[in-house]
Amino acid sequence: MTETTAGQSCTELAPSTSYSAWLRVMALLYDPFVWLGEVAGMQRRRRALVAAACGRVVEIGAGTGLNVAHYPDGLDELVLTEPEPGMRRKLARKLGRRALVARIVDSPAERLPFADGSVDTVVSTLVLCTVDNPDRALREIARILRPGGQLLFIEHVRASSRFLAACQELLLAPWRGFAGGCVCNRATVELMRACGFTVEADDQVWHGMPAIVHPLIVGSATVNA
């Protein structure tokens, strides 16, 4: 069963009309664009990551629903947030083809419509690179997590290689315009720690995708007591 609800107003985060049109195109192109990366290892990473989800689960930026097939049975609740209309439509169709009870919420990661300390697991896969205000998004995640709750994540990040980091810097603007606002060199682990998380992560490589998004971190984070 799928239910779609609206979150809080997104007025100050609303993109221009032309950019909204490009985001609709991206919603159609996203799955084919990442197909090789999924086959080359990302699908396996998704499956392993969300297998650790438990209790009340909120996935931020659920996109077209590439994690949907991998959620375990027995969750108390699954809520999928996605602010982009084209992505939400594909997400709803994907849910409709699976026996998965979930609720879709129209809400950005910077304003999550959930009570303080009400969520056991937050899932973020390739999302924190794209949000307009990652500090605000991470503080929202920290706010809604219960004591002992976990953030499960797969994110591409700033490269440790000087050459690749220079390429990321050079291609940042065109990539961001093409990839729906994605910042290819965001220092996400450092941001998590600055926002009060203890982070356990492995460095991996996103094979099958452009080199500027190859560096990955995969792991979990908890809010410092």
C-alpha positions as a LaTeX table, in Angstrom:
\begin{tabular}{lrrr}
\hline
Residue & $x$ (\AA) & $y$ (\AA) & $z$ (\AA) \\
\hline
Met1 & 0.00 & 0.00 & 0.00 \\
Thr2 & 1.29 & 3.44 & $-0.90$ \\
Glu3 & 0.09 & 6.71 & 0.57 \\
Thr4 & 1.39 & 10.10 & $-0.52$ \\
Thr5 & 1.26 & 13.09 & 1.80 \\
Ala6 & 2.61 & 16.60 & 1.69 \\
Gly7 & 5.13 & 17.86 & 4.19 \\
Gln8 & 5.77 & 21.45 & 5.19 \\
Ser9 & 5.96 & 24.24 & 2.63 \\
Cys10 & 9.08 & 24.18 & 0.45 \\
Thr11 & 8.76 & 27.74 & $-0.86$ \\
Glu12 & 12.25 & 28.98 & $-0.09$ \\
Leu13 & 13.78 & 25.86 & $-1.61$ \\
Ala14 & 11.69 & 25.91 & $-4.81$ \\
Pro15 & 13.83 & 25.87 & $-8.00$ \\
Ser16 & 13.24 & 28.07 & $-11.05$ \\
Thr17 & 10.71 & 27.01 & $-13.69$ \\
Ser18 & 13.42 & 26.04 & $-16.18$ \\
Tyr19 & 15.35 & 24.07 & $-13.58$ \\
Ser20 & 12.14 & 22.33 & $-12.47$ \\
Ala21 & 11.69 & 21.24 & $-16.09$ \\
Trp22 & 15.21 & 19.79 & $-16.14$ \\
Leu23 & 14.53 & 17.95 & $-12.88$ \\
Arg24 & 11.51 & 16.34 & $-14.53$ \\
Val25 & 13.79 & 15.16 & $-17.33$ \\
Met26 & 16.29 & 13.87 & $-14.78$ \\
Ala27 & 13.53 & 11.83 & $-13.14$ \\
Leu28 & 13.10 & 10.02 & $-16.46$ \\
Leu29 & 16.82 & 9.62 & $-17.13$ \\
Tyr30 & 18.06 & 8.77 & $-13.65$ \\
Asp31 & 17.57 & 5.00 & $-13.60$ \\
Pro32 & 19.12 & 4.42 & $-17.07$ \\
Phe33 & 22.00 & 6.78 & $-16.21$ \\
Val34 & 22.98 & 4.90 & $-13.06$ \\
Trp35 & 22.16 & 1.42 & $-14.42$ \\
Leu36 & 25.78 & 0.38 & $-14.97$ \\
Gly37 & 26.78 & 1.68 & $-11.55$ \\
Glu38 & 23.95 & $-0.32$ & $-9.99$ \\
Val39 & 25.02 & $-3.52$ & $-11.74$ \\
Ala40 & 28.68 & $-2.88$ & $-10.92$ \\
Gly41 & 28.10 & $-2.88$ & $-7.18$ \\
Met42 & 25.71 & $-0.20$ & $-5.98$ \\
Gln43 & 22.73 & $-2.56$ & $-5.92$ \\
Arg44 & 24.68 & $-4.91$ & $-3.66$ \\
Arg45 & 25.63 & $-2.00$ & $-1.39$ \\
Arg46 & 22.01 & $-0.88$ & $-1.14$ \\
Arg47 & 20.88 & $-4.38$ & $-0.19$ \\
Ala48 & 23.50 & $-4.71$ & 2.54 \\
Leu49 & 22.86 & $-1.21$ & 3.89 \\
Val50 & 19.07 & $-1.29$ & 4.29 \\
Ala51 & 19.16 & $-4.81$ & 5.70 \\
Ala52 & 20.25 & $-3.08$ & 8.92 \\
Ala53 & 17.18 & $-0.82$ & 9.00 \\
Cys54 & 14.78 & $-1.48$ & 11.86 \\
Gly55 & 11.80 & $-0.01$ & 13.70 \\
Arg56 & 10.35 & 3.18 & 12.27 \\
Val57 & 12.38 & 3.98 & 9.15 \\
Val58 & 12.58 & 7.24 & 7.22 \\
Glu59 & 14.44 & 7.38 & 3.92 \\
Ile60 & 15.34 & 10.89 & 2.81 \\
Gly61 & 15.46 & 11.70 & $-0.89$ \\
Ala62 & 14.09 & 8.31 & $-1.91$ \\
Gly63 & 14.19 & 9.36 & $-5.57$ \\
Thr64 & 12.94 & 6.73 & $-7.99$ \\
Gly65 & 12.93 & 4.02 & $-5.33$ \\
Leu66 & 16.14 & 2.11 & $-5.98$ \\
Asn67 & 16.23 & 1.02 & $-2.33$ \\
Val68 & 12.63 & $-0.18$ & $-2.25$ \\
Ala69 & 13.34 & $-3.78$ & $-3.25$ \\
His70 & 15.86 & $-4.24$ & $-0.45$ \\
Tyr71 & 14.00 & $-3.26$ & 2.73 \\
Pro72 & 13.58 & $-6.12$ & 5.20 \\
Asp73 & 10.22 & $-7.43$ & 6.36 \\
Gly74 & 8.93 & $-6.55$ & 9.81 \\
Leu75 & 9.59 & $-2.81$ & 9.91 \\
Asp76 & 7.26 & $-0.86$ & 12.21 \\
Glu77 & 6.81 & 1.79 & 9.51 \\
Leu78 & 8.55 & 2.90 & 6.32 \\
Val79 & 8.30 & 6.53 & 5.22 \\
Leu80 & 9.94 & 7.67 & 1.97 \\
Thr81 & 10.52 & 11.41 & 1.60 \\
Glu82 & 11.04 & 12.95 & $-1.84$ \\
Pro83 & 10.50 & 16.62 & $-2.74$ \\
Glu84 & 10.74 & 16.33 & $-6.56$ \\
Pro85 & 7.36 & 15.55 & $-8.23$ \\
Gly86 & 8.76 & 13.53 & $-11.14$ \\
Met87 & 10.79 & 11.35 & $-8.80$ \\
Arg88 & 7.76 & 10.87 & $-6.52$ \\
Arg89 & 5.67 & 9.61 & $-9.42$ \\
Lys90 & 8.28 & 7.00 & $-10.34$ \\
Leu91 & 8.66 & 6.10 & $-6.68$ \\
Ala92 & 4.91 & 5.57 & $-6.30$ \\
Arg93 & 4.81 & 3.35 & $-9.40$ \\
Lys94 & 7.71 & 1.27 & $-8.12$ \\
Leu95 & 6.01 & 0.81 & $-4.76$ \\
Gly96 & 2.79 & $-0.14$ & $-6.50$ \\
Arg97 & 4.56 & $-3.07$ & $-8.17$ \\
Arg98 & 5.81 & $-4.47$ & $-4.85$ \\
Ala99 & 4.11 & $-5.85$ & $-1.75$ \\
Leu100 & 5.64 & $-3.17$ & 0.45 \\
Val101 & 3.64 & $-0.99$ & 2.80 \\
Ala102 & 5.12 & 2.51 & 2.76 \\
Arg103 & 4.13 & 6.16 & 2.90 \\
Ile104 & 5.56 & 8.77 & 0.52 \\
Val105 & 6.00 & 12.28 & 1.93 \\
Asp106 & 6.64 & 15.42 & $-0.12$ \\
Ser107 & 9.34 & 16.97 & 2.02 \\
Pro108 & 12.97 & 18.11 & 1.67 \\
Ala109 & 15.65 & 16.72 & 3.97 \\
Glu110 & 16.07 & 20.19 & 5.49 \\
Arg111 & 12.54 & 20.13 & 6.93 \\
Leu112 & 11.39 & 16.67 & 7.97 \\
Pro113 & 7.80 & 16.55 & 9.24 \\
Phe114 & 8.44 & 14.14 & 12.11 \\
Ala115 & 8.48 & 14.65 & 15.87 \\
Asp116 & 11.70 & 14.88 & 17.84 \\
Gly117 & 13.13 & 11.47 & 18.72 \\
Ser118 & 10.46 & 9.55 & 16.80 \\
Val119 & 12.52 & 7.57 & 14.26 \\
Asp120 & 14.75 & 4.52 & 14.72 \\
Thr121 & 16.54 & 4.54 & 11.36 \\
Val122 & 17.20 & 7.19 & 8.73 \\
Val123 & 18.45 & 6.03 & 5.34 \\
Ser124 & 20.35 & 8.33 & 2.97 \\
Thr125 & 21.77 & 7.01 & $-0.29$ \\
Leu126 & 23.37 & 9.54 & $-2.63$ \\
Val127 & 21.31 & 12.38 & $-1.14$ \\
Leu128 & 23.53 & 14.55 & 1.08 \\
Cys129 & 25.56 & 15.53 & $-2.00$ \\
Thr130 & 22.48 & 17.21 & $-3.45$ \\
Val131 & 20.59 & 18.91 & $-0.60$ \\
Asp132 & 20.88 & 22.71 & $-0.61$ \\
Asn133 & 21.83 & 22.91 & 3.05 \\
Pro134 & 23.53 & 19.71 & 4.27 \\
Asp135 & 24.17 & 21.09 & 7.78 \\
Arg136 & 20.46 & 21.76 & 8.20 \\
Ala137 & 19.56 & 18.33 & 6.79 \\
Leu138 & 21.94 & 16.57 & 9.17 \\
Arg139 & 20.62 & 18.50 & 12.15 \\
Glu140 & 17.09 & 17.51 & 11.14 \\
Ile141 & 18.17 & 13.87 & 10.99 \\
Ala142 & 19.75 & 14.19 & 14.44 \\
Arg143 & 16.56 & 15.81 & 15.75 \\
Ile144 & 14.19 & 13.05 & 14.62 \\
Leu145 & 16.39 & 10.09 & 15.62 \\
Arg146 & 15.62 & 8.37 & 18.89 \\
Pro147 & 18.48 & 7.86 & 21.38 \\
Gly148 & 20.50 & 5.00 & 19.92 \\
Gly149 & 18.94 & 5.48 & 16.49 \\
Gln150 & 21.09 & 5.24 & 13.38 \\
Leu151 & 21.72 & 7.00 & 10.11 \\
Leu152 & 22.58 & 4.49 & 7.38 \\
Phe153 & 24.28 & 6.06 & 4.37 \\
Ile154 & 25.96 & 5.65 & 1.03 \\
Glu155 & 27.34 & 8.97 & $-0.22$ \\
His156 & 29.88 & 10.04 & $-2.80$ \\
Val157 & 32.37 & 12.55 & $-1.43$ \\
Arg158 & 35.41 & 14.72 & $-1.98$ \\
Ala159 & 38.33 & 12.69 & $-3.36$ \\
Ser160 & 41.47 & 12.10 & $-1.31$ \\
Ser161 & 43.51 & 12.01 & $-4.52$ \\
Arg162 & 44.81 & 15.50 & $-5.34$ \\
Phe163 & 44.37 & 14.93 & $-9.07$ \\
Leu164 & 40.80 & 13.67 & $-8.76$ \\
Ala165 & 39.94 & 16.43 & $-6.27$ \\
Ala166 & 41.20 & 18.98 & $-8.81$ \\
Cys167 & 39.00 & 17.38 & $-11.47$ \\
Gln168 & 36.02 & 17.55 & $-9.13$ \\
Glu169 & 36.67 & 21.24 & $-8.56$ \\
Leu170 & 37.04 & 21.92 & $-12.28$ \\
Leu171 & 33.85 & 20.07 & $-13.20$ \\
Leu172 & 31.79 & 21.09 & $-10.16$ \\
Ala173 & 29.59 & 23.69 & $-11.86$ \\
Pro174 & 28.72 & 21.77 & $-15.06$ \\
Trp175 & 28.17 & 18.55 & $-13.13$ \\
Arg176 & 25.93 & 20.32 & $-10.62$ \\
Gly177 & 23.82 & 21.78 & $-13.41$ \\
Phe178 & 23.49 & 18.42 & $-15.15$ \\
Ala179 & 23.00 & 16.23 & $-12.08$ \\
Gly180 & 20.15 & 18.05 & $-10.35$ \\
Gly181 & 22.26 & 20.11 & $-7.94$ \\
Cys182 & 24.72 & 17.36 & $-7.00$ \\
Val183 & 27.94 & 18.65 & $-5.40$ \\
Cys184 & 30.57 & 16.13 & $-6.48$ \\
Asn185 & 33.20 & 17.12 & $-3.88$ \\
Arg186 & 31.22 & 17.58 & $-0.67$ \\
Ala187 & 33.12 & 16.62 & 2.51 \\
Thr188 & 30.20 & 14.69 & 3.96 \\
Val189 & 31.96 & 12.77 & 6.74 \\
Glu190 & 33.39 & 16.00 & 8.13 \\
Leu191 & 29.94 & 17.60 & 7.97 \\
Met192 & 28.40 & 14.66 & 9.83 \\
Arg193 & 30.93 & 14.94 & 12.62 \\
Ala194 & 30.51 & 18.71 & 12.84 \\
Cys195 & 26.77 & 18.17 & 13.25 \\
Gly196 & 27.23 & 15.87 & 16.26 \\
Phe197 & 27.43 & 12.39 & 14.73 \\
Thr198 & 29.83 & 9.56 & 15.48 \\
Val199 & 30.59 & 8.04 & 12.09 \\
Glu200 & 31.71 & 4.55 & 11.12 \\
Ala201 & 32.37 & 4.35 & 7.38 \\
Asp202 & 34.34 & 2.45 & 4.76 \\
Asp203 & 35.87 & 4.05 & 1.67 \\
Gln204 & 34.65 & 2.42 & $-1.53$ \\
Val205 & 34.49 & 3.16 & $-5.27$ \\
Trp206 & 31.36 & 3.72 & $-7.36$ \\
His207 & 32.36 & 1.71 & $-10.40$ \\
Gly208 & 30.43 & 2.25 & $-13.62$ \\
Met209 & 30.00 & 6.00 & $-13.05$ \\
Pro210 & 32.02 & 9.11 & $-13.99$ \\
Ala211 & 35.29 & 9.30 & $-12.05$ \\
Ile212 & 34.36 & 12.53 & $-10.25$ \\
Val213 & 31.74 & 10.59 & $-8.25$ \\
His214 & 33.82 & 7.45 & $-7.74$ \\
Pro215 & 34.81 & 8.09 & $-4.10$ \\
Leu216 & 32.16 & 6.64 & $-1.79$ \\
Ile217 & 31.64 & 6.37 & 1.93 \\
Val218 & 29.37 & 3.60 & 3.17 \\
Gly219 & 28.40 & 3.13 & 6.79 \\
Ser220 & 26.37 & 4.28 & 9.75 \\
Ala221 & 26.30 & 7.20 & 12.15 \\
Thr222 & 24.79 & 7.80 & 15.57 \\
Val223 & 24.11 & 11.04 & 17.39 \\
Asn224 & 26.62 & 11.86 & 20.11 \\
Ala225 & 25.13 & 11.66 & 23.61 \\
\hline
\end{tabular}
